[in-house]
């Protein structure tokens, strides 16, 4: 019985908790592969170098069996796209975004042998108009976590890309279960 269609994607971004985070990515990607479920991992491209430096080719190989989207080059390191857009002219902010997002996309394409990176997932709700224009120029077709909210899962065509709303995030699940989690924690 098909209940509905959905996209299952995972932000892959933890640069600080290297051992446990890398093991979690590996387990998740491996379990999904074993179950025959191909899903999307949204990777911060600077994580690729961190994984290589840590000798975690096993994690990269496990991810390779799934769809890979960009989750930016540096996630929410400063300056973020909105900060750049506030400080610079449109043209300069656009050029900065083309360089930053272009580098992320090229790193992902190179590592995973992809001809294109079709999707982009906004890190930390940090979207800005010059960034959206840059991503479209770079060939991104799907923009997730967009400024469009409460669409009931209906994609919105904006800026030459399909904009998708994230319906359920881990943060929402945790907030919904706050009382239960606090009870379990003591």
C-alpha positions, 0 to 999 in steps of 0.5 A: 500500500502506497501511503504517499510520496516523499523525499527522505534526505539527511543533512550530512554536516557534522565537522566537530564530532568526527568519530561518532558522526562519521560512524553514524553516517556510515551506519545510516548509509549502509542500512539504507543500502542493505534495505534497498532504499536509495535516499539523498545525503546533503553534504557540506563539501568541506566534510569531504576533506575532513573524512579523507583526512580521518581516513574514512574512505568507508564513509565516502564509499557508503555515501556513493551508493546514494543521491548526493546534494549540496548542503553548501561549502561551509554550512553556517560558518561566517560569513553566511550568504545573508550576511554577505548579501547585507554587506555587499552590492548585489553583483559582489554578493552574487559573485561571492555566492557563485565562488562559494557554491561553485566550489562546493558543487565541484568538490561534490562532483569530483568526489562522487563522480557526478556529472551534475549536483541537482539539489541544494539544501539550505544550511541553517535557514540561511538563504539570500537572493544572490545565493539563489541566483548563483545556484540556478546559474550553477545548474541546481534544479531543486532548492530545499528548505526554501522561503516558501512555508506551509505549502503542504508539500507542494513544490513551488517554482521560483528562481528557475528551480523547484523549491521544496519545503522541509516538512519534518525535521529532527528538530520538530520531532525533538520539540514534539517529544520534548516532555518525553525526552526530558522524562527519559533524561532524568 
